[in-house]
Amino acid sequence: MGSPSMPENDSNKPGSPNDRSAAPRFDALPGSDVLWAIPPGESRGRILVVDDSRVIRKLVDTCLRANGFDTVSAENGTEALQKASDVQPDVILLDIDMPSMSGFEVCRQLKGSPDTSLIPIIFLTARDDTENVVRGLELGAFDYVRKPFNSLELCARVGVARRLKYLVDLLSERAMLDGLTGIHNRTYLDRRLRESLDRQRRYDSHAALVLADVDHFKQVNDTRGHVIGDEVLRRIASTLRRTARESDTVARYGGEEFAILLPEQTLSSGYLFAERLRQEIEQMTITHRGTTFSVTVSLGVVTTQETDPKGIDDLLACADEALYHAKKNGRNRVCLWNGHEAVQAEATG
């Protein structure tokens, strides 16, 4: 005689507190290898789970981790806002009904901040009325998952949101690159400059900014052609990347001008970097139609310590003044802004 079958218990279904079976794996679905072309062992993304229930947080954490995601948890709105800013998760799972600050208010603040506005938010809630669904979507939420949740559905919805975030990040990154040289563009530079000035105000942290301009670049274009002029700019950009540290920001400022932001550097160390860069570019050779030629650059250096700028325009204006001084005094040299005026750092010949 066979063993009697056990009656089905709803409390053992996926997503319930008593579910002791292994969480269903989203990557077991047919075709999921196309969606997730990620090597085994690597994370599929970091998910911020926000819920005032410790049980729900644990259930969601177990489900997501079983499907290759990393998780971070928050039990209230204030903690969620802080962790979202600090951790920069790929997706946020957000409960609506929480004490002190509702999920709707958390969503509104997240979407209102430049640091977190692009992170997809999925509401995880017991509410199922149309009014609240519409309200959440109008605030910028990406999706809804209702409690009690199905583990397979939850992971599938998180997976789609994670894929969206990956594509958004990819587009955002490409929008910050200069098409000719492959280094960052002016938009990205401005953003990093604002961040640097914000750190200065908060932590009294200083940075150096170097502006570099190719000497007689119009003559290169006129005599050798724009194709060779473009090659000169690419070679200089490559030299900048090679010379700069990983923490530095290298950008094309515009035309034949480049900018390098050097965090935690003084005017003296900024000058040493600029002088090394000047020498590297001066020694660079380019061959065109059987002849070899070289170019030089003029550079201006400024720091947030000497200028105490009110905004990035002040900082850029002082760096530009130092650069103009280098141009006016013979080119192929480094000049500094000492807080009062532009001065030549050292005769370079």
N, C-alpha and C positions, 0 to 999 in steps of 0.2 A: 504494500500500500504506500502510495506516495505521501510525502509530508503535506500537511494542510497549508494552503496559501495564506499568507498574512494579509489582513485588511490594509488597504491603502491609507496612509496617514498623511494628511495635508501638511503637518508640521515638519515632515521630512523632505518636502519639495525644495528644489534649489531656491536659495534666497531666504529661506526660513531659518530661525535661530537654531532649530534642531537638525538641520541638514548636515549629516556627517559623511556624506559621500564626497568624492573628489569633485571640485568645482569643474563644470564643463569647460573645455578649452575651445576658445574661438578659433584657434589655428587648426582645429580638426575639421572645420567646415570645408567643403569642396571649393576650390578656387581661392582659398584664403592666402595661399602662398603667393598669389599675384598681388594681393593688397599689401601683404607684409613681406617684402623682400628684405628681411633682416636676418643676419647670421644668427645661428643658435647661440644662446647665452647672452645676447645683447638685449638691453631694455627696449621695449616698444614705446616708451615714453613715460613721463612723470605725471601722475594724476593727483590733484589736490582734492581730498574728500572732506567735505564740510557738513557736519551733522551734529546736533546736540546729543544724539543717542550713541552711547559707547558701543552698544550691540550692533547698531546699523553700521557704524564705522568699521567695526571688526569684520562684519560680513562682507562689506564692499572691498575691504582691504584683502581679505582672503581670496575673493573671486578674481580681483584684478591681478594680484601677484601670481596666481595660478596660470594666468594667461600672459605672463611676461611683462607686465607693467610694474613700474615702481610707484609707490604711493607715499603721500604725505597727508597728515590729518590735521583738522582744526575742529574745535567743538563749538565755536561761536563766530559771529560776524567779524568782530574786531581782530581775532586771531587769524581769520581767513584772509582779511585784507593785508595784514602784515606778511603772512607766509606767501601769498600770491606775489607780492612785490619782491620779497627776498629770494624765493625759490624759482620764480618764473616757470610754473608748471605748463605742460602741454595742453591739458584739459582740466576743467574744474567741475566736479560733481557737487551740487549745492542744494542743501535742504531749504525749503521755503519757511517753514514754521520753526523759528528759533527765538529764544528769549533775547531781549534787549535790542537786537537788530535783525530784521527779517531777511530772508534770502533775496527778496526783491530789492531791498536797500543795498545789500552787499553787491548785487549784480549792477545796480545803477552806479555805484562808486567804482567798481572794477572797470566798467565800460567808459567811465569818465576820466580815467587815468591813462595817459599815453603809455605807461609801462605795462599795463595789463589789458588794454582795450581789445587786443587781437586774440586773447585766449578764449577758446570756445567754452561756453558754460552750458552744462546740462543740469536742469533742475531734477532733483530726486525727491519726489513728494507723494504724499497720500492724496493730495487734492486732484480731482479729475474733472472739475467744472470748466466749461469753455472760457469763462471770464478770466480765470486765473492763468489758464494756458496762454490766452491772447496777451494778457498783461506781461507775462514773462518774456514772450517772444518780442513784444514791442520794446522791452527794455534791452534787448540784444541777446537773449538766450539763444543757443543753437538748437537745443532739443529738450525733450521731457522724458523721464523714466518714472513710472508710477510704482509706489510701494503697495503691496510686497512685490519686489522685482524678481524677474527671471534672470538667472546668472548669465545665460547664453545671450539673451537680448541686451542686457546691460553691457557686456563686453563688446558686442557687435556695435552698439551705438557709440561707445567710447572709442572704438577703433576707427569708425568713420570720422568722428570729430578730431582724432589725433592725425589722421591723414590730411584733413583740411588744414590743420595748424602747420603741418610740414610744408604743404604747398604755399600757404600764406607766407611762412618764414622764407621760403626759397625765393618767392617773388619780391619780398621786401629787401632781401639781401642783394638781389640782382639790381634792384632799383637804386641801391646805394653805391654801385660800382661805376667807374668811368669806362665807357665803351671802348675807348682807344687803348688805354694803358693797363686796364684791369685792376688798378688800385681804386681806393674809395674816392667818391666824388665830393663836391662842395656841400651837398645836403647832409651827408654823413659827417663831414668835418664839423659843420655847424652844430650838429647834435652832440658830438663829443666835446666840443668847446663849452657848450652850455652845461654839460655834466661836470666838466672840470671846474668851472666857476662855481657850481653848486657845492662841490666837494671843498673848495676853498672856503666858502662861507660857513660850511658846517664843521669842518675839521681843521681849518687853517692849513690846508694842503696846497702846495704850489706846483705849477707846471711851467715848462718852457714851450714857446711856439717859434718855429723856424719857417720863414717864407723864403723860397728860392725861385729865382727867375733866370731863364736861359738867356745869356748875353747874345745880342745880335741874331736872334732867332729869325727875324724877318728876312735877314740876308741869306740864311740857310734855305728858307723856303723859295726865295726869289732865284737863287743861283743853282740850287740842286733839286728843287721840286718838292712838292708837298708830301710825296711818298717818303722821301728821305727825311723830311721834317718830322713826319709821324714816327719814323723809326728812331730818330733822336729822342723824342719824348718817351717812347717805350723803353729805350735803353736807360734813360735817366730814372724812370719809374722803377725799373729793375734794380738799379744801383741803390735807390732809396730804400727799397724793401730789404735788400741785403745788408745795408748799413744800420737800419733801425732795429730796435729791440722788438720783441713780440708784443710788449705792452704799449708800444708807440702807435700812433695813428698816422698813416701815410696817405695823403690825398692829393688829387689834382685840384688845385685852387681855381684854375681857369686859364685857358690858352696855354701859354708856356710857363705858367707859374705852378709851383707845388708848395704844399704845406706839410709840416711834420709836427705833431703834438707830442711832447715828451713829458709824461707824468713824473712827478717827484724829482724835478731837475731844477737846478739853480741857473742863474745867468752865466756863470762860469762853465758849468758842465754843458749848458746849451751851446755856448760858443765852441767848446771842444768838439762837440758832435758836428756842428755846422762846418767847422774848419776841416774835419776829417772827410766830410761829405764833399766839400769843395775840391779837395785834393783827389778824391776818388773819381769824380766826374772829369776833372782836368786831364787825368791820365787815361780816360776812356777814349778809344779810337773807333772810328766808323769808316768803312770802306765803301766807296761809290765810284763806279766806272773806272776801276783800276787805281784810284787815288785814295789816300787815307787822310782823314781830317779829324779834328777834335773840337769840342765846344767847352765853354766855361759857364759858370753860374755866379750870380751875385746873391748874397743871402743877408737877411735881416733877422735878428734874434730878440725876443722879448720874453719876459716872464710875468706871471700874475702877481708876483711879489713886488716888483718894481712899479708896475702900472696900477695895481689895485683897481681893475676895471669894473665899471658898473654893468657892463654887458659885453658880448663878444665883439660888437662893433668897435668898442674902445680898444680892446686887445689887438684886433686886426689892424686898426689904424696906426697903432704904435709900431707894430711889426712892419707895416708897409712904409712907415717913415724911415725906419732903419734900413729897409731894402732900398729905398730911393736914395738914401745917403751913400750906400755901397755903389749904386749905379753912377751917381754924380761924381764920385771920387775915383773913377777909373775901372769899375767893374771887377769881376773875378776876385772878390774879397768878401769878408764878413763884417757887418756892422751891428752894433747893439743899441737898444734903447735902454738908457740907464735910469729912467724914471723922470728925466727932465728934457733930454734931447738925444738925438741919434749920434753915436760916436763910432769911429773906426776902432775895431778891436785890436788889429795888428796889421801892419803892412805885409801884404802877401805877394807882391810883385807880379 
